[in-house]
Amino acid sequence: MSTTIKIGLIREGKTPPDKRVAFTPRQAQEIQQRYPHVKIICEPSEIRCFQDSEYTAVGVSVGDISSCEILMGIKEVPPKNLMEGKTYLFFSHTIKKQPYNKGLLQEALRKKIRLIDYEVLKDTQGNRLVAFGRYAGIVGAYNGLWVYGNRYKKYSLRRAFECFDINDLKIELRKVKLPPVKIVLTGAGRVAKGAMETLDTVGIRKVSPVEFLSGQFNEPVYVQLSSADYHSRKEGGAFNREEFHLHPERYNSEFIKFTKETDLLLAGAYWNPQAPRLFSSDDTKHPDFKIRVIADITCDINGSVPCTKKPSSIPDPIYDYNPADESTAKPLSSENNITVMAVDNLPCELPRSASEEFGRDLIDKILNPLLGDDHEKIIERATITYQGKLTNYFSYLQDYVNPTK
């Protein structure tokens, strides 16, 4: 192997194409300065959120990446584009045996690719090291406020993707003028923290669950709910977080008490299919069910939020849910409907800022292990395929990749 390690930044090939990138121009420049033996080559792209000229302006090459040993993208690489024997890093969406990406993993094995998946880059405690969750939360909550303004003609915001970056988006949030509404945010992870960032930027006051349920306010307020706030053990006794994560089927949802007080729901909690739903389709038919705007940031289809019947897209971000017959309808078509925002690729609306944070984490937490200093086995544990075989960590995928007879 040559003394120089070449890293290629892939032009995204999935449709619709993703505008994000693993490293911004400044970050690529920083890597070349900090690691003189590393050269970064950026594959030309007309859709990337950073122009080719922004890379060349800071001394980063733009051109053919076939000589690079390591290739880094964001979304799945189309199987036909995979180059033999290379090391690839991207979100492969294969570790849950997703049927639509079976061919991708089979091709990675056939071409003896070392496939490293961002989703399983974790520390020794099992915490993810790189993710876009914060930006899903920031944009998801923004979109929820955008929908509310549209539905009730209270204010008008630009769409998130029309903002240059996160600073521009936060300036846009100054236009939000809410009446004394009550907002529920579920979740306690990266997504929820990002959503709170948006709500706090607007200046919406955070209250406790008890205050939220019993209080009357002359200003907008929000409550952040963790699993313990809206689940109870079927057999009685105290909520046990570890038990809930391992055996969510032992719990009932108590969320219905919040549906009577909530105007806007921001769903940001990870949902296990074994766990109870927040509420049922029948609950939405009840006169006491107050929620009329839902931003389902998690976008689990027919998941924790039964109104989420399908994903929406950045160009077409909302649809209505008709509680009477449980069907979807044109957005904002009836006051009796619930308006649902379920965009499934929210960080793509702020690609420059999302790429910047993602690249920062890659540099700080992943680059050293990737370049050889993997004493904590961060890269090893995230490697799905190597030299034509599944690694031991992912041997459970064997039946998934076996050719169908």
Buried (B, 14 or more C-beta within 10 A) or exposed (E): EEEEBBBBBBBBBBEEBBBBBBBBBBBBBBBBEEBEEBBBBBBEBEEBBBEBEBBBEBEBBBEEBEEBBBBBBBBBBBBEBBBEEBBBBBBBBBBEEBEEBBEBBBBBBBBBBBBBBBBBBBEEEEEBBBBBBBBBBBBBBBBBBBBBBBBBEBBEBEBBBEBEBBEBBBEBBEBBEBEEBBBBBBBBBBBBBBBBBBBEBBEBEBBEBEEBBEEEEEEBBBBBBBBBBBBBBEEEEEBBEEBBEEEBEBBEBEBBEBBEBBBBBBBBBBBBEEBBBBBEBEBBEBEEBBBBBBBBBBBBEEBBBBBBBEBBEBEEBBBBBBBEEBEBBEBBEEEEBBBBBBBBBBBBBBBBBBBBBBBBBBBEBBBBBBBEEBEEEBBBBBBBBBEEEBBEBBEEBEEBBEEEE
